[in-house]
């Protein structure tokens, strides 16, 4: 009789252990929190022109994230496991110029942890130089962005949220290189007009204002 009692007790213990394991496994199946983008700032891309080449200066975007509880577990002693570790953002582009080729989605890393029931800010890129310079230059254009932020809770559950924004790229300025007046001893670029060039005499020929002189020496 004692032998059977011991076997029965063992079965009960094992069943109880299995029940607790299944309860814990529900935490691993679905996160108890939701990631939310509370505030998003995307600075414009500034430009500069030097030697006829347009360069872009990219400033990181900034966002404030909220970690919202879905149920009571997020506020219990299990809360530390519901902190969200940010990992990356996937950015899609829809340009204002319908003739431009489709820009592939870009992936950028993003770091930081959003505490359960709390908020945190992070900086990240939304564009790179390859996007701005490949094909038709993007200066003077804007793009509507689709951004998918993703991370994981400390417990290992994936979390993501989709947000949108707008990216503005400033226009590159046109450099004024002056006029090129050939056939004279000076042969230098300056802010000459056609009238002033001809007045120099000596076979001076006006080559066109702001078009021919890219350096300080006439071609």
Order of alpha helices (4+ residues) and beta strands (2+ residues): alpha-beta-beta-beta-beta-beta-beta-beta-beta-alpha-beta-beta-beta-alpha-beta
